[in-house]
Amino acid sequence: MAEIKTIGILTSGGDAPGMNAAIRSVVRTGIYYGLKVMGIRKGYNGLINGDIFEMNLRTVSDILHRGGTILHTARSKEFATEAGVKKAVTISKMFGIDGIVVIGGDGSFRGARDLSNSGVPTIGIPGTIDNDIACTDYTIGFDTALNTVKDAIDKIRDTATSHERCSVIEVMGAQAGYIALYVGIANGAEAIIIPEKEFDFHRDIVKPIIEGKHRGKKHDIVIVAEGVGGAVEMAQKIQEETGIESRATVLGHIQRGGSPTVMDRVIASQMGAKAVELLKDGIGNRVIAMKNNKIVDFDIIEALDMTKTINEDMLELAKILSM
Ligand code: F6P
């Protein structure tokens, strides 16, 4: 591989808190190693359109604590085509970019793989609130989203308790139930409904609610992952079947924003530095991951082939603790 002197950085897919911390880390580590760092705006769209500028130490001042991404983000349809990838390679050459760091989710990694295969060494950093990337135990933004959802559910619980109601809360996560599972435990939910696990309305929702009422419970929290959906209908059905007044809340995009937690800032900083170290050593086509609390890296193609399974013990624990 040719020597890497200039690297590009972009964020792609849904924004996640901590992306800015990762950008800052890539820029400052890159400059520390004597590399030139180019910011690419609006994800792969910016790469195709040449929306690119040189970053310096001060471009990333004052962003560590900010949610979202200063580089903006997009889900690029054009980049999903062969012509789009070709254009991106031409633009990279035009700007003298020898390697690229992509911060995003699975879809963004497929783009990173295509760029690498077309001769632009690329490194993926997992950034999504969903924590649904198979090769890594952790994705940047997950902890902040969990804390945001936890705070929101604590507030909803006050109302549910005061009115002796059941609250059905729909949380994000695309086709994965990690956010639902973690806040289900953290917020003491009576039921957690996720796409990875088949559920039976009576066995998994109505029964625990009725049994809880007999044990003296004053309210119920039911967490439904977005991948299952239907929180409003579910609340209506619960009210009909149990006689308990029920309400639905769909938390929506409040879960994506906000100042990143310490965990997200630190992991993003570590992952950003690791991505630069690989490129500086002439290594591309990798994905950064966290495995057993260590920052590691995998081949992009191998990483995309991996599958992630939900922790059944956590689901079981949630059931036991909600008695
Ligand atoms: O991947 C992050 C995420 O927030 C998912 O949880 C959700 O399914 C999706 O993005 C929503 O995307 P958009 O903001 O484009 O509606």
Residues whose N, C-alpha, C, O or C-beta is under 5 A from the ligand:
A	BS01	F6P	G14 T128 D130 M172 G173 A174
